[in-house]
Amino acid sequence: MLALKNTSANNLTVFGHETRLMGSNFEISVVGENHAVANQRINSAIAEINRVEKLLTTFGEDSEINLINRNAGMQPVKVSGEIFRLIERSLKIAELTYGTFDITYYSADKIFIDSNNSAPLATIPYSVTKTNYQAVVVDPYACTVFLKEKGMRISLAAIAKGYAADRAKYLLQMEGVSSGVITFDGDILTWGIQPDLEPWTAATALSGFNNQQLANLDISNMALATAVNKQKPAKVNNGGGFMVSAIENIYVLSPSAEFSSALTSPLMAMGINAGLYLMNKLNQVSCVITDDQNRVYTSKGIKTA
């Protein structure tokens, strides 16, 4: 357990703990007065993240996602309410982003990975036919999910860590933690305010935050997701199997880590103008985009502390 900051005026301290979860380094920090209590709360958050990882895995015979995939093209699968709501939200994000976010991307992505990033062109059209969020049928009354095409697969990996962070935050709030920060993969989720009564900023919430232009961005009670354009062929676009973008970095700010992390890749694929147009239509969501010439573009709603 590491005490990150102490404010003597109110005896509040930021207690933080870093650990490996879901294949990434998570740091969970809570504001409080008691070391032992903070440690208990953080352990509860870690347990919740581990629960979400097990829930969303595509491996294992008891995996609901795996069961959905195995029954693709054959029959609907009854799932838990939690999985159903996640898939339903994912489909809404896919519709919002014109299919650039698509939980059925896995089949196309697998071709690139298995062939060392060099898929024969003849295989791509078949693969793209299997990346169609509109072929995922959800029945809210029966709580079932059905993949219309045999060979289709879904994965919630794109939102898994963000959802896990949201769940951990919710659990901590229910246990009385009024302020804290969860970071993972360069993404930040905050609630409440700092011990000195100042809002959380990107720089104060994430040690080593490397964008000086955004260091003072007010992110209190928000989730900041980041993405870097590494020009990897495995990042595919549902339209034709490829993605081309002049974007260098994307920062998405919203109340939910799940939603913020879901939007980064679609915005990268859509490009600057289309991405900003989409973001300006949404409430409580904003973004900052930098291009390969270090030019900065912002949507509405961006404010600095």
C-alpha positions as CSV (number, residue, x, y, z in Angstrom):
1,M,0.0,0.0,0.0
2,L,1.4,3.4,-1.0
3,A,0.2,6.7,0.5
4,L,0.4,9.1,-2.4
5,K,-0.6,12.4,-0.9
6,N,-1.4,13.9,2.5
7,T,-3.3,17.1,3.2
8,S,-2.7,18.0,6.9
9,A,-5.7,20.4,7.0
10,N,-8.2,17.6,6.9
11,N,-6.1,14.5,7.6
12,L,-7.1,13.0,4.3
13,T,-4.6,10.9,2.4
14,V,-4.7,9.3,-1.1
15,F,-3.9,5.6,-0.5
16,G,-2.9,3.8,-3.7
17,H,-2.1,0.2,-4.7
18,E,-0.8,-1.0,-8.1
19,T,-1.3,-4.6,-9.3
20,R,-1.6,-6.7,-12.4
21,L,-5.2,-7.3,-13.5
22,M,-6.7,-8.3,-16.8
23,G,-3.2,-8.3,-18.4
24,S,-2.6,-4.7,-17.5
25,N,-1.3,-2.6,-14.6
26,F,-4.2,-1.2,-12.6
27,E,-3.6,1.4,-9.9
28,I,-6.5,1.9,-7.5
29,S,-6.3,5.0,-5.3
30,V,-8.8,6.0,-2.6
31,V,-9.1,9.1,-0.4
32,G,-9.4,8.4,3.3
33,E,-8.0,8.7,6.8
34,N,-7.4,5.1,7.7
35,H,-4.7,2.9,6.1
36,A,-6.4,-0.4,7.1
37,V,-9.8,0.6,5.9
38,A,-8.4,1.9,2.6
39,N,-6.6,-1.4,2.1
40,Q,-9.9,-3.3,2.6
41,R,-11.7,-1.1,0.1
42,I,-9.0,-1.5,-2.5
43,N,-9.0,-5.3,-2.0
44,S,-12.7,-5.3,-2.6
45,A,-12.2,-3.4,-5.9
46,I,-9.5,-5.8,-7.0
47,A,-11.9,-8.8,-6.3
48,E,-14.6,-7.1,-8.4
49,I,-12.2,-6.5,-11.3
50,N,-11.2,-10.2,-11.2
51,R,-14.9,-11.2,-11.2
52,V,-15.5,-9.1,-14.3
53,E,-12.5,-10.6,-16.1
54,K,-13.8,-14.1,-15.4
55,L,-17.3,-13.1,-16.5
56,L,-16.2,-11.6,-19.9
57,T,-13.6,-14.2,-20.9
58,T,-14.0,-16.1,-24.1
59,F,-12.2,-19.2,-22.7
60,G,-13.6,-21.9,-20.5
61,E,-16.6,-24.2,-20.9
62,D,-18.7,-22.1,-18.5
63,S,-18.0,-18.8,-20.3
64,E,-21.3,-17.2,-21.5
65,I,-19.4,-15.4,-24.4
66,N,-17.9,-18.7,-25.5
67,L,-21.3,-20.4,-25.3
68,I,-22.8,-17.6,-27.6
69,N,-20.0,-18.1,-30.1
70,R,-20.3,-21.9,-30.1
71,N,-24.0,-21.6,-30.9
72,A,-23.5,-19.1,-33.7
73,G,-25.9,-19.8,-36.6
74,M,-27.7,-22.5,-34.6
75,Q,-29.7,-21.2,-31.7
76,P,-30.1,-18.3,-29.2
77,V,-28.3,-18.6,-25.9
78,K,-29.8,-17.5,-22.6
79,V,-27.4,-15.3,-20.7
80,S,-27.2,-13.4,-17.4
81,G,-28.7,-10.0,-17.2
82,E,-25.2,-8.4,-16.8
83,I,-23.9,-10.0,-20.0
84,F,-27.1,-9.1,-21.8
85,R,-26.9,-5.5,-20.8
86,L,-23.2,-5.2,-21.9
87,I,-23.9,-6.7,-25.3
88,E,-27.0,-4.5,-25.7
89,R,-25.0,-1.4,-24.9
90,S,-22.2,-2.5,-27.2
91,L,-24.7,-2.8,-30.1
92,K,-26.0,0.7,-29.4
93,I,-22.4,2.0,-29.6
94,A,-21.9,0.1,-32.8
95,E,-25.0,1.8,-34.3
96,L,-23.9,5.2,-32.9
97,T,-20.5,4.8,-34.6
98,Y,-21.9,3.5,-37.9
99,G,-20.3,0.1,-37.2
100,T,-16.8,1.2,-36.6
101,F,-17.2,-0.2,-33.1
102,D,-18.2,-3.8,-33.6
103,I,-18.0,-6.6,-31.0
104,T,-18.0,-9.1,-33.9
105,Y,-14.6,-7.9,-35.1
106,Y,-12.8,-10.9,-33.7
107,S,-13.0,-13.1,-36.7
108,A,-11.4,-10.5,-39.0
109,D,-8.8,-9.6,-36.4
110,K,-7.9,-13.3,-36.0
111,I,-7.0,-13.6,-39.7
112,F,-4.4,-10.8,-39.4
113,I,-2.9,-12.2,-36.2
114,D,-2.7,-15.8,-37.5
115,S,-0.9,-14.7,-40.7
116,N,1.6,-12.3,-39.2
117,N,-0.3,-9.2,-40.2
118,S,-0.4,-10.3,-43.9
119,A,-3.8,-11.8,-44.8
120,P,-4.4,-13.0,-48.4
121,L,-6.8,-10.5,-49.9
122,A,-9.1,-13.3,-51.0
123,T,-9.8,-14.2,-47.4
124,I,-10.8,-10.6,-46.3
125,P,-14.2,-10.4,-48.0
126,Y,-15.3,-13.6,-46.2
127,S,-14.0,-12.3,-42.9
128,V,-15.7,-9.0,-43.3
129,T,-19.1,-10.7,-43.8
130,K,-18.5,-12.2,-40.3
131,T,-18.0,-8.7,-38.7
132,N,-21.5,-7.4,-38.7
133,Y,-23.1,-6.2,-35.5
134,Q,-26.5,-6.2,-37.2
135,A,-26.3,-10.0,-37.3
136,V,-26.4,-10.1,-33.4
137,V,-30.0,-10.6,-32.3
138,V,-30.9,-9.8,-28.7
139,D,-34.2,-10.6,-27.1
140,P,-34.8,-8.6,-23.9
141,Y,-37.8,-10.6,-22.9
142,A,-36.1,-14.0,-23.1
143,C,-32.6,-12.5,-22.2
144,T,-31.0,-14.3,-25.1
145,V,-28.3,-13.5,-27.6
146,F,-28.1,-15.1,-31.1
147,L,-25.5,-14.8,-33.8
148,K,-27.2,-15.2,-37.1
149,E,-24.1,-16.4,-39.1
150,K,-22.3,-19.6,-38.4
151,G,-18.7,-18.9,-37.7
152,M,-19.4,-15.4,-36.2
153,R,-17.8,-14.6,-32.9
154,I,-18.2,-11.8,-30.4
155,S,-15.8,-10.4,-27.9
156,L,-16.2,-7.7,-25.3
157,A,-12.5,-7.2,-24.9
158,A,-12.7,-3.6,-26.2
159,I,-14.8,-2.5,-23.2
160,A,-13.8,-5.1,-20.6
161,K,-11.3,-3.1,-18.7
162,G,-13.4,0.1,-18.8
163,Y,-16.4,-1.8,-17.5
164,A,-14.3,-3.5,-14.8
165,A,-13.1,0.0,-13.7
166,D,-16.7,1.3,-13.6
167,R,-17.8,-1.7,-11.5
168,A,-14.8,-1.2,-9.1
169,K,-15.7,2.5,-8.8
170,Y,-19.3,1.7,-8.1
171,L,-18.4,-0.9,-5.5
172,L,-16.1,1.6,-3.7
173,Q,-18.7,4.3,-3.7
174,M,-21.2,1.8,-2.2
175,E,-18.6,1.1,0.5
176,G,-18.4,4.8,1.4
177,V,-15.3,5.9,-0.6
178,S,-16.3,9.4,-1.7
179,S,-13.2,10.1,-3.8
180,G,-10.7,8.1,-5.7
181,V,-8.9,7.3,-9.0
182,I,-8.5,4.1,-11.0
183,T,-5.9,4.0,-13.8
184,F,-5.1,1.3,-16.4
185,D,-3.4,1.3,-19.8
186,G,-3.1,5.1,-19.6
187,D,-6.9,5.5,-19.0
188,I,-8.2,7.3,-15.9
189,L,-11.4,7.1,-14.0
190,T,-12.0,9.5,-11.2
191,W,-14.8,10.5,-8.7
192,G,-15.0,13.1,-6.0
193,I,-12.2,15.6,-5.5
194,Q,-8.6,15.7,-4.2
195,P,-7.9,15.9,-0.4
196,D,-7.0,19.6,-0.9
197,L,-10.5,20.1,-2.3
198,E,-9.2,20.7,-5.8
199,P,-10.6,18.8,-8.8
200,W,-8.8,15.9,-10.2
201,T,-6.8,16.7,-13.3
202,A,-5.1,14.4,-15.8
203,A,-1.7,15.2,-14.3
204,T,-2.7,14.7,-10.7
205,A,-4.7,11.5,-11.3
206,L,-2.0,9.8,-13.4
207,S,1.6,10.1,-12.5
208,G,3.7,10.6,-15.7
209,F,0.8,11.9,-17.8
210,N,2.8,13.0,-20.8
211,N,0.6,15.5,-22.7
212,Q,1.4,18.9,-21.3
213,Q,-1.4,20.5,-23.3
214,L,-4.0,18.4,-21.4
215,A,-2.2,18.0,-18.1
216,N,-4.6,20.5,-16.4
217,L,-7.8,19.0,-18.0
218,D,-10.5,18.8,-15.3
219,I,-11.5,15.2,-15.2
220,S,-13.3,15.0,-11.8
221,N,-16.2,12.5,-11.9
222,M,-15.2,11.5,-15.4
223,A,-13.3,8.8,-17.3
224,L,-10.5,9.8,-19.7
225,A,-9.5,7.2,-22.3
226,T,-6.5,7.5,-24.5
227,A,-5.5,5.9,-27.8
228,V,-2.4,6.1,-29.9
229,N,-2.4,5.4,-33.6
230,K,0.2,2.7,-34.1
231,Q,-0.9,1.9,-37.6
232,K,-1.4,-1.8,-36.9
233,P,-3.2,-3.7,-39.6
234,A,-5.0,-5.7,-37.0
235,K,-7.1,-2.6,-36.2
236,V,-9.7,-3.3,-38.8
237,N,-12.6,-1.3,-40.1
238,N,-15.9,-3.0,-40.7
239,G,-16.3,-1.3,-44.1
240,G,-13.5,-3.1,-45.9
241,G,-11.1,-4.7,-43.4
242,F,-8.6,-1.8,-43.2
243,M,-8.2,1.4,-41.3
244,V,-6.4,4.6,-42.4
245,S,-6.2,7.7,-40.3
246,A,-4.1,10.8,-39.9
247,I,-4.9,10.9,-36.2
248,E,-1.9,10.5,-33.8
249,N,-3.6,10.5,-30.4
250,I,-7.2,10.6,-29.1
251,Y,-8.4,11.5,-25.6
252,V,-12.1,10.8,-24.9
253,L,-13.8,12.1,-21.8
254,S,-17.2,10.8,-20.5
255,P,-18.8,9.8,-17.2
256,S,-18.1,6.1,-18.0
257,A,-14.8,4.3,-18.5
258,E,-16.6,1.7,-20.5
259,F,-18.0,4.3,-22.9
260,S,-14.8,6.3,-23.2
261,S,-12.7,3.3,-24.0
262,A,-15.3,2.1,-26.5
263,L,-15.1,5.3,-28.5
264,T,-11.3,5.6,-29.0
265,S,-10.9,3.1,-31.8
266,P,-14.0,4.2,-33.7
267,L,-12.8,7.8,-33.6
268,M,-9.4,6.7,-34.9
269,A,-11.1,4.9,-37.8
270,M,-13.5,7.7,-38.6
271,G,-10.9,10.4,-38.9
272,I,-10.8,13.9,-37.5
273,N,-13.8,15.6,-39.1
274,A,-16.2,12.7,-38.8
275,G,-15.0,12.0,-35.3
276,L,-15.5,15.6,-34.1
277,Y,-18.9,15.7,-35.8
278,L,-20.0,12.6,-33.9
279,M,-18.7,13.8,-30.5
280,N,-20.3,17.2,-30.8
281,K,-23.7,15.5,-31.1
282,L,-23.3,13.7,-27.8
283,N,-24.1,15.0,-24.3
284,Q,-21.5,14.7,-21.5
285,V,-18.9,13.4,-23.9
286,S,-16.0,15.3,-25.4
287,C,-12.7,14.6,-27.0
288,V,-9.3,16.0,-27.8
289,I,-7.5,14.8,-31.0
290,T,-3.9,15.4,-32.1
291,D,-2.7,14.7,-35.6
292,D,0.6,13.6,-37.0
293,Q,1.6,17.3,-37.4
294,N,0.9,17.9,-33.6
295,R,-2.2,20.0,-34.3
296,V,-4.8,19.8,-31.6
297,Y,-8.6,19.6,-32.3
298,T,-11.2,19.7,-29.5
299,S,-14.9,19.0,-29.4
300,K,-17.3,21.0,-27.3
301,G,-17.3,20.6,-23.6
302,I,-13.5,20.6,-23.0
303,K,-12.5,22.7,-20.0
304,T,-9.3,23.0,-18.0
305,A,-8.9,23.3,-14.2
